[in-house]
């Protein structure tokens, strides 16, 4: 007598009528997943502050993913202001280098009528 027949498996195999049946699967209704809430628009896009102990100006840029803070002294603030002003479109200034493709360099002189020594 084998070990499996000792456990009763041999009789089921010999009968052939007793087959282990698994229960039939039940139909389950699909579940609707909740829709994620839309991300709220930030109310402010940047903050500017001043720390009197260090005499530094802070410029914080806000986004949905976090924030970035720049701490600047007075010369750095002045430089940032100059760089921002350089991006303005100024139609009144005719010598604006952004209008000139070569960056405001003088035009080359024509040499077709001049003699070259």
SULMO-V675885 format. One record per pair of residues at least 24 apart in sequence whose C-alpha atoms are under 6 Angstrom apart, sorted by the first residue. I is the first residue (numbers start at 1). J is the second residue. D is the distance in whole Angstrom. If there is no record, write none. Layout:
i	j	d
I	J	D
I	J	D
//
This chain:
none
//
